[in-house]
Amino acid sequence: MARSNINNGSQDVISDDGSVLLSVIRGEQIHLEVNLGWITDLTSYTITAKIVEADSSEIDHTDPTSLPLTRPVGGQVTTLAIIDPVITDGDFKIVIPADLVDSYNTLPLPEKPSYGWIGVEISDGATGANKQIWKPLRGLVEILYSPSEEI
């Protein structure tokens, strides 16, 4: 059987469902439920979840395909709280805080959302070469305008 050329990118040996779009409204506090089907006991694992502010000022909001591509200078990085009441299963919740965008450079306006990128990392309790780190969730966070957040 012939082998593929070294630069043939037709098969990815690590499968990925792709990135997600998480749409929240400014001022909402959401508990996002995550199930890790391949882990049955999270006792020795560390879960980290962060949202990094995207430069929403660069977006052409009249073009539905226009999305942020860079981080703003001085942009916010928010470490998200993790709720895991039963660590002997593969389920946990990520808390998207109500004040997520309060310190963003560009706040959401009607028809002009703000954006960030979310990532979740799971690492086991091993050390050195034995340690494994997975990134099961990553994607774009769209933060929509809310009139109730106006002062």
QUIPE-V426824 format. One record per backbone hydrogen bond with DSSP energy under -1.0 kcal/mol. CO is the residue of the C=O (numbers start at 0). NH is the residue of the N-H. E is the energy in kcal/mol with one decimal. If there is no record, write none. Layout:
co:nh:e
CO:NH:E
CO:NH:E
//
This chain:
co:nh:e
4:7:-1.8
19:139:-2.1
21:141:-2.9
23:143:-3.0
24:27:-2.7
29:95:-3.0
31:93:-2.5
33:91:-2.0
35:38:-1.4
41:44:-1.6
45:122:-2.5
47:120:-3.3
48:79:-3.1
49:118:-2.2
50:77:-3.0
51:116:-2.5
53:55:-1.5
58:60:-1.0
59:62:-2.0
62:65:-2.0
69:54:-3.2
71:74:-2.2
75:52:-3.0
77:50:-2.3
80:94:-2.7
82:92:-2.8
86:41:-2.5
89:35:-3.1
91:33:-2.9
92:82:-2.7
93:31:-3.1
95:29:-1.6
96:99:-1.4
98:101:-1.1
100:103:-2.2
108:111:-2.7
111:108:-2.6
113:142:-3.3
114:53:-2.4
115:140:-3.3
116:51:-2.7
117:138:-2.1
118:49:-2.3
120:47:-2.7
121:133:-3.1
122:45:-2.8
126:129:-1.6
127:130:-1.3
131:123:-2.1
133:121:-2.7
136:119:-2.5
137:19:-2.1
138:117:-2.6
139:21:-3.0
140:115:-1.9
141:23:-2.9
142:113:-2.3
143:25:-2.9
145:148:-1.6
146:149:-1.6
//
